[in-house]
Amino acid sequence: MSSALANHILGVAASGEKALGVFVTSGFPTPAETLSILNAIDEGGADFIELGMPFSDPLAEGLPIQHSSKVALKAGITMKQTLETARKFTAGSKTPLVLMGYANPIVKYGLSNFFRDARSSGVQGVILPDVLPEQDSPFLLAARENGVDLINLIAPTTPEERIRFIDSISTGFVYAVSVTGVTGSDLGSKKPIQTYLKRAAEILGHNPLLVGFGIRSHADVVEMAEHTQGAIVGSALVAVIDALWEDGSLSSLDRLKGVKSFVHELKYGISHG
Amino acid sequence: MSISHDLVQKLPDGNGRFGPYGGSYVPEILVPALQELVINFTQAWGDPTFQQAYHELLETYVGRPTALTFANRLTEELGGAKIYLKREDLCHTGAHKINNTIGQILLARRMGKTRIIAETGAGQHGVATATVCAKFGMPCIVYMGAEDMERQHLNVMRMKLLGAEVRPAVSGSQTLKDATNEAIRDWVTNVRDTFYIIGSVVGPHPYPMMVRTLHEVIGNEVKSQLKQAEGRSLPDALVACVGGGSNAMGLFGPFLGDSSVQMFGVEASGEGLDGLHAATLTLGEPGVLHGAMSYLLQDAEGQISLAHSISAGLDYPGVGPEHSYLKDTGRVSYLTASDSEAIMGVKLLSSTEGIIPALETAHAIAALPSLVTQFPKDAVLVVNCSGRGDKDMGTISNYV
């Protein structure tokens, strides 16, 4: 299956780099600042960006993203605002944007309306950690109909046969959850994670493999992505944003510089001036 | 065994669906564990050794069969159909919840799991889980909303005394919904050695089916007890309160195929249907929460709304998926009772029958005055007296 997002990730990997995906919650700390934060992440060198659609009951999230979702919802973030931010970002950047969120707000919005509006906002893929990959699921049909990649996850508990099935049903990439846990978990001993990722990479035949959950630094990216095309960082950036915005002595320009510099260091291992 | 026959005959289908409801909406990490659970529960339920262990504990530890009491003074007072009470309040720990935790802990042991987690709202399921963990010597962690821990302090003490660790859920509204989120996050993290004992007919497949099946002992006993008392095994109607809906499914389940039996579920309308309430089936819309598609209380953006009920056990913005299906098909009628009607229900049952019901149960009692007069005087209604009211005396004392 040909996917622009998959080709983009494979292109980055072919150049000898690891593809870096960076997650941020839409509407955090405020809906008005999300676009500037996306641009700062882009300038920092992210190869693609995941924009989180906040949900009141995010099952797969650890504390930083739970907190950011709560703040964004309190600030009144809506699905329409998130899609509008996506549209503005993709109008000004070639960096692929994917949306990540939970089933209920999408069911409420209407599946075909959601994937149609995501597509027209320039969104290339959607990740829904509480929607299981299923042949002919209404989510998959609506995504396909609108030419949006539905990116599925695998976990350390996923058997080989199911990894093969998930690969066959996914487009864009396959998202390997590093450890049994929520986002931002401690990685613990890295050896078993690498063994699992190596095995998963060998099984995959249709999609690039990216690893996420608990990845905090450039060193983590390098180590965890040894057998994958790249890695995804979320909670660590959300925590950095939280700290930057809590610091009353910083100007908004300083804060955005801080975001850019953190992403640059994740990607290249050196901070950006 | 007739019960495994029921499993085949009834919904859910192979994907855990009750019509469009149910299913599994969970992180991929849990998929093998849920598949393992489906296989193990089905095998265990068909295994006479498991059945024997389960029924022996229900008899010698829980105190089953529980009585079916003819509520003669209540019947007289209301002037309508004959009312029988299925006395789940007489179960060990004071409510029906333990039927389920006995079954699930036997399954956990059979599957070689070494650590038990649970969520709790009012604390009744937490106590029932802590109780069986003590009985079987297994470590137990109960997630409970920080706000509920204050409201239900006595149950927190009971759980601690029983050896459980009670972990406050401090996210979101700090109630049952958030305790459930925390329990699922724990399970995602410790899935290899941990068994999650869910307390109602909610959650991903197979929980709604499994929890219903483990509570169907309630309805099955009613069938034979009514035969003794009235010379017929089928009542004219069944009544039960519905939060997540486990006591209702336990009573309704064995009668679903008996079309002459009418069924009424009573939800909590809290301050009133135009105020804060927990009437999920009455006013909610279908959506996805805690692993299943079902009716939910939600806003225009699909964010989950806060529920409210005077009864912590009904204070939940979701409901079991099978109830959603039974509502849509019209098989069960869903009514509501408000906070003040529930207090009236407590007083009514206490003064006429000498039984102080739990606030949850009081919602079912509150529906009776208008319900019984719709039936002829020789009709028979069975109400699930799902729990006793000792735990609620603090709340009730504000109204007496």
Interface residues (C-beta under 8 A of the other chain):
Chain A: F55 S56 D57 P58 L59 A60 G62 Q66 K70 L73 T78 M79 Y102 A103 N104 P105 I106 V107 K108 Y109 P129 D130 V131 L132 N152 L153 I154 A155 P156 T157 T158 P159 R162 I166 V177 T180 G181 V182 S185
Chain B: S24 Y25 V26 P27 E28 I29 L30 V31 P32 A33 S171 G172 K177 D178 N181 I184 R185 V188 T189 N190 V191 R192 E285 P286 G287 V288 L289 H290 G291 M293 L296 Q298 A300 E301 G302 Q303 I304
